[in-house]
């Protein structure tokens, strides 16, 4: 809330000193070391270097033109040319006052809203959602929530895997060994059995693989029987997906499977060939390097035995079939024509980095005038406590439904031990929110590009940087509502906020950076920035709670001020947790 104001004033001072300066590069950020102030700018050093000026002299020239007396008590030039800003008490009081009155929550809506398409989750038909879908689903949902909160238009697209070679085996199994009663009881379990059984038989009986291919060809040719079976697989799978997404509180604006784009694929390859972008290679069609960038940066080259060799992007196989590359190119073109986005984000795992580098490079060569930002928001793996990929004890992939059920069961035991007198229904609801929140937070907390170890003990802990700890901090802020008769009207503070204790000032200084934190999340697609902000907020609130009595404050103005500060903190905690997709509780 205050950063945009300070930044605008700084830019006015910079342009007065340097009329030709690129103001988009003049930025203010929270101080890395709070001892130096609340905010800082390092932008002047780069501007000075470009012009071969003394950076400290430029900082002095800008400072002489800078009018922020109503906001700052002190501005210092430090280091090679930093400007450090420390907010004055009046600015802090006005900021918290506005939030207490409901005028804002330290957020500044986007002045130029963008349209952002986010592709995430993307399960496959006939396969259940499993632990491998966690990171994509939670990251994508969180980013969508934050973009929307900041005023951007978001289109969430669940790109379902519903087309490909696996359906040949599934169709063959469906026709020969399907158990209708088992399908009705658990569609995924039965379809998984069919695939595994036929896949194994194909290894033992080579002729069976030809039968599976024949079933796939019939499907792709529009055979009515195979299409009907395939559509039943889609319907059963989507019902299961929807049930899990509802449980997670995740929704999508669009769910378009790979099959939706299938009619466009021949045209894509034809156009790439006509433009000279795709050429024949061993009977297939592929994209090769055009030599427009250095070999180390070229996704169409790979180094082997000390030499750079072609690393083509295959868009049509030698048998005439298409693949993920072709589908993804058609999908990109459809999204641009349909929604005219400013950004398209693909939230998938690290192993797909090369695929997306080649995809984006190919598309830019195909549509050189496109200004849409294409980003692969990639992430690391979830590991077990043994440091290996997270699996069941039998070595199977962990199904997401089983993981969620275990989270609720473990949370229920904790709730029952802490609050045995609560009604059973309330215990169950609390356990659901704690268990679900714990899994989401544990996934969003690490740097998304790092692997992390899944630990039940850590993610359900009531202390430390966990969802239960933050949920409990939120309940503390709400506890005053249940004591309204003792405090009177706490809807807002009518007079000036009383901010005297160090803990009060530290809490307010942290609260006002909520909006900046959200902007940082979407700038680099890193929800862990919000997780750490909320953890620090809970810690500052805890110190405030312990050192600044609310109910026992003798001065009515101090009592009202502190109560309102609790209220605002609760709103920021609740809003922040909600943006992570985590539900709050009024008591735990």
N, C-alpha and C positions, 0 to 999 in steps of 0.2 A: 504493500500500500504506500509506504513512504519512499521505497526505492525508486519507483517511476517519477515521483516528484523531484527527488534529489537529482536523478539522472537528467531530467529535462532542464533543470537549472544549470547543471554542470555543462550540458551541451550548449546552452546559450552563452555561457562564459567562454567555452572553447571556441565557438564560432566567432565571438568578438575578438579573440586573440589570434585565431587562425581561420580566416574566412573560407579557405579551401579545404578544411578538414572533413574527413569522412565521419560524420557524427554517429553512424551505425556502429562504429567501433569504439565509441566512448561509452563505457559501461561502469556501473557501480555494483559492488558485490559486498556481502557481509565480510567483515574482517576475519582473516584466518586466525589472528591472535586477538581476542577480545580486549587484551590489555592496551592495544593500540587505538581502539575505538569501536564503533558499531559497524561502520562501513568503510570501504576503501575503493580507490580506483588506481589501476596500474596503466590505464590507457595512454596517459600523457607521455610515458617513456617511449612508446612505439611511435607516436606522432613526432616527438622530438628527434628520434633516431633517423626517421625518414628525411627530415629537413636539416640534419646535422646541427641541431640546436642542443644547448645544455638543458637536459630534462628538468633539473631543479629550477632553472630560470623560467622555463615554460610553465612549470607548476606554480611558481610565484606570480607570473603574469595572469594565469587563469584564476588563481585565488583572489587577485585584486579585483577581478570582474565578477566574482561569484557572490550572489546574494542569497544566503540561507540562514540569516540571523534568526528567523522565526522557527527554524527547525534544529539548528545545531548550536551547541555551546562552545564547540572547539573544532577547528580544522587545522591539521598539522601536515607539514611537508616532511616526509621521512624517506630514508633510503636514497635510492637513485632518482626519485621523483614521484613517489607515492603521494596521494592525498588521502588522509585519514579523517573520517567524520565521526563525531560523537553527538548523538541526539540530546537535545535539552529536555528538561522535565516537562515543559509545556507541550512539546510535540508528542511525548509519550502519553501524556494525559489525554490529549485530543484523540489519539489513535485508539486507545482502549475505551474511551468514552463513546466514540462512534460505534464500536463493536458492541458495547453493552446496550446501546439503544437500538441495535438491530440494523444500523445503517450499512454495515459491511461486515465481512469476516476476514479482513486484511487481504482481500483479493481484488485485483483490477481486471475486469473483463477484457478480453482481447480487442484491441482497437481495429484489427484487421482479421476477422475470423477466417480460418482456413477449413477446407474440406479434406478430411483425412479418412482413408479407407484402411481398415485394420483386418488382416487375414490371420486368424489364429484358431487354435484347437485342432481342427481338421482330422477327425477320426476316420476310420475306414469302415465301410458297410460290411456287416457280418463279423466284425471284431469289436469286443467291448472296449470302452475307454479304460485306459490303464495308467500306471504311474508315469509312463512316458509322455502322457498328455498334460500332466499337471502344470509344468512350467509354461508351456504355450498358452494354456487356458487362463491361468491366473495372471500372467504378464499382460496378455492381450486385453483381458477384461479390465484390469486396473488402468492401463493406458487409455482405454476408451472412456472410462469414468472421468479421468482427470482432464483429458482433452475437452470433454463436454462441459465439465465444471468451469473451465476457463473460457467457455463461449464458442468453441469450435464446433463445426458440423462433423459428425462421425458416422461412418457406415461400417458396421461390423459384419464380416463375411466369413461364414464357416464353410471352407472349401472341402467338402466331403469327398473321400476317396471311394467312388462308386463305379469305377470303370477300370478294367485291366485284366491281366492274364489270370489272376487268382479266381476270376469268376468262371473260367472254364472248368476248373477242378470242383468248384462249389456246385455248378450246374450238374456235373456228372454225378457227384455224390448225392445231390438232391433227388435225382431221378432213380438212383439205384439203392441207396441205403438210408433214406430219410426216415426218421421216427417222428410221426406227427405228434404223438403225445409228449415226447421230449421237447419238440419245437414249441408247443403251447406252454410248457412249464418254464422253459428258459431258452429263448430263441438263440442268444449268443452262444450258450454252451453247446447246443446242438449244431449250429453252423460251424463253430470252431472244431467240433468233432469231425464233421464231414470233411472239412478242408484238410485236417491233419491225416485223416484216414486215407483220402485219395492221394494226397501228396506222398505218403509213405508207399502206397501201392504203386504209384508211378515209378518210384525208384526200383521197385522189385519187378515190375511188369512194364517194360519199355513201350509196348503197344498201347498201354492205357494212356500215356501222355498224349498220343495222337488223338485218342478219343476226346480227351479234355480240350485239346486245341480245336477239334471239330465243333464242340459245343460252344466255344468262345466265338468262333467264326459265325456260327448260326445266330448267336446273340447280336453280334456286330452287324449282321446282315438283316436284322429285323424279324427273325423268326418269332411268331406269335407266342409259342409255348415258352421259349426261353426268356422272352421279354416279360411274360407274366410272372415267371418264377423270380426273375431279377427284381421286378417291381415289388414282389412280396418281401424279398430280402431287404430292400430299401425301406419299406414301410415298417417292418419289424425292428430294424436297426434304429431308425429315426425315433420310434417310440421309446426305445431304451435310452438313446442319447438325451432326448428331451427330459426324461425322468431324472437323469443324473444332473443335467444342467440346472433344472429347477431346484434341485437339492443344493447345488452350489451357488444359486443366485446369479447365474450367468445367462445372458440372452444374446441373441443375434438379430440384426436387422435383415440379413439375407443368408439363406443357406442354399448355395448352388454347388452341386456336385460336379466332378470332372465330366460326367456324361453330358451336362448342359452345353459344354463347349465342343463336343465331339463333331457336330456338323461343320464347325468353322475350321477344323484342322487342315483339310486338303487345301483350302484357300490360303491359309497362313504359309504353308510350304511353297505353294505356287508363287505367292507374292515375294517371298524371300529369294526364290530362285530367279524371278523376273528382274529383281533389283540387283542381282549379282552377289547377294549376301550369302546365300547357301549354294554349295556346289557338291557334285557327286564325289563320293569317296568309298571305294569298295562296295558299290551298289547302294550305299546309304546317302542321305543328304545331310550336310553338316555345315556349321559356321566355323570359319578359320580366322586366324589373326589377320588384321589389315595393316599391322605395323605402325599403328597410330600412337602407341605408347611404349615406354621402355619395357623390355622383356620381363623384368621383375614385377611389373604392375599389370602385365598382360594376362588375362585369365585364359586365353586361348593358346598359351605356351606353357610348357613344363620342362624343367631342367633334368636331363638324364645323361649320366656319364659325362658331365661337364659341358654338355651342349643343350641349347634350347631347341626343343622339338615341338611339333604341333600337338595341341591338346583340344581337339575340336568339340563343338557343342552339337550333339546329334539331334536333329529335328525330325528325321524320318528314317526308320530302320530299313535294312536291305530287303526285308520281306514286304515292304510297303506300309508297315504299321507305324503308328505314332507313339510318342512317349510323353513323360512329364514336361520336357522342354517345350514341345509343341503346345500342350495344353496350357502351360503357364504363359506362353506368349499370347495365345488367344484370350486367356483370362485378363491379362494386362490390357490388351486392346479394348476388351469389353468394358472394363472398369473405367478407363479413360473416356470412352464415348458415353457411358451411362451416367457417371457422377462428376466428371470433370474435376477430379481431385487435385489438390496441391501436393498431397503426400500419399504414398501407399506404403504401408508397413507390413512386412511378412515376419511373423513371430514364430520362428522354428529353431531347431537345434543347430549347434555348431557344425556338425558334419555336412550341412547343406551350404556352407559358405561359398564353395567354388561354384555350385549350381547357380546361386543367385548372382554371383559376380558375372558369370557368363550370360545369364538371363538378362540382367540389366544392360550389359554392354551390347548385347544383340538388339535389344529393343531400342536403345538410343541410336544405333546405326539404322534401324528400320524406320524409326520416327525421330529424326534429328531435331525437329522443331519442338518436341515435347519438353515442357518445363517442369513437369511433375517430379517431385523428389521421390526416389525409390530407395527404400531402406530395408535391409535384412537385419531385424532385431534378433540376433542369435543369442543362445544361452548354453550354459554347460549342463552337465549331467547330475542326476541325483544318485548318490552313492550310499551303500549300506555302511554300517559301522566297521565293517572289515575293509573299507576303502574300495570295494568292488561295486559294479552296478547293482542297484537296489533290486533284490529279488526275494521271492518266498524261500522258505527253507528247502523246498524241493527243487529250487532253481527256476521256477516259473515266474513269468512277469506278474507283478502285483496289480490286480484289478482295482480300479478306482473305487468302486462300490465297497469292496472289502476294506480298503484303506479308510474310507469315511466311517464305516461301521465300527472299525476298531478304535478310531479316534473318539467317537462318541462313547463307546464302552469305557475306555480309559478315563475320559473326562467325567463320566457318570460316577465312577468310583471316588474320584477326587471330590466332587460336589457332595456326594453322600457323606463322606468323612468330615467335610468342613461344615455342612449345613444339614444334619440328619433330620431336623424338625421341619424342613420345607416340604410342602406337598409333593407327591411323586411326580405329578405332571409338570410342576415348576422345575423340579430337579432335572427332569428329562430335557426341558427346553433350554435350561442353562447349559447342560452338558452338550447339547447339539451346537449351541453358539460357540462354546469354548473349543470344542473339538474341531469344528470347521474352521474357526478363526485361527487356531494354532497351526493347522496344516498350511493355510494360505500364507500366513505371516512368515512361517519358516521358509517357505519357497520364495517369497518376495524380498526377504531381508538381505540375502547375500548379493554381492555384485552379480548381475545376471550372467556375466561371461565366465564365472567361476563355477566349478563343481562344488557341491555341498553334501555333507553327510547327514542323512536322515536319522534323527535320534528322538524317540518318543519322550525320553526323560527330559531332554532340553526343550523341546517345543511346547510341552505342557507345563513347564515350570512356572510358578507364580512369581518368581524373581528373575531378574535379568531381562534381556532384550527379547521378549516373547509377547505373543498376543494376549495370553491370560494376564500378564502384568499390566499391559495397557488397558485391557478391559476393566481390570480392577481399579486402575487410576481413574477411569471414567466413572465408575460407580461412586468413588469418593466425591467427585464433583457434584453428583446428583443427590448425595445424601442430605445436602442442605435443603433441598426441595421438600423433604419429608419433615423438616423442622421449620416450615414457613411461619408457624404461629409464633415462634420464638424470635424470628428475625423481622417480621413484618413484610412489606412489599419489596421484593428483590428483583422486580422486572427490569430495573435500570437504576443507575445512580443519577440523581437529579443535579447534584452539585459537582464539584471538581473531584476527580479521583484523588484519594490520599495515597501517594506512593512515597513512602519514607524508608521502609526496611529494605535492605539489600536484596532479600529474597523476592519482594514485590517487584522491584525494578528489573531483576534478572528474568523473572517470569514474563513481564510485559515485553521486554526486549526480544525475547524468544518468540512470543506470540505474533508479533508484527511481521515476522519473516515467513509466515505460513504461505502466503501467496508466492513469494520468491521461490520457496521450496518446490511448489507445484510446477512453476515455470521451469525449474531446473530438471524436474523429472521428465517432462515432455521434450526438453531440448536434447536430452541424451538417452531417452527411453529407459530410465533407471528408477523404478519404484523404491529401490533401497534408500534413495535420498529421503523419501517421505517416511519410511520406517524409522530411520535414524533420527529424523526431526521429531517424530512423535515420542520416541524413547527418551530423547533429551528433554522434551516438554514434560513428560511424566516425571522425570527426575527433578526438574526445577519446581514442578508443582508439589512434589513430595517434600522438598525442603521448605517451600512456602507454607505448606500445611502444618509442618512440625514447628515452625518458628513464628508464624503469624496467626495467633488465635482469631477465629472468626466469631463464634458464639460468645466467647468470653472477653471480646474487645470492649472496653468501657466506653469509648467514644462512639456514639451512634454513626458518625460519618465514616469512621474507620471500619466499623462493623459492616456497614452497607457497601463500602468500597471493596472490602475483601470478599464479601459474599458475591458481589457482581464479578469480581475477578475469577472466582471459582466457576461461576456460570459461563463466562466467556471461554475459560480453559476447557470446560466440559464440551462446549459447542465445537471448538477446534479439534479436540480429541475425537469426538463423535464423527465430525465431518471427515477427518483424516482417515479414521478406521473404515468409514463407509466407502471412501475412495479406494481403499485396498480391498474392498469387497467383504469386510468383516463386520458382523453385527455387534452391537453394544448391548449392555445389560444395565438395569437400574440397581440390581444387587446381585452378589455372587455368594 
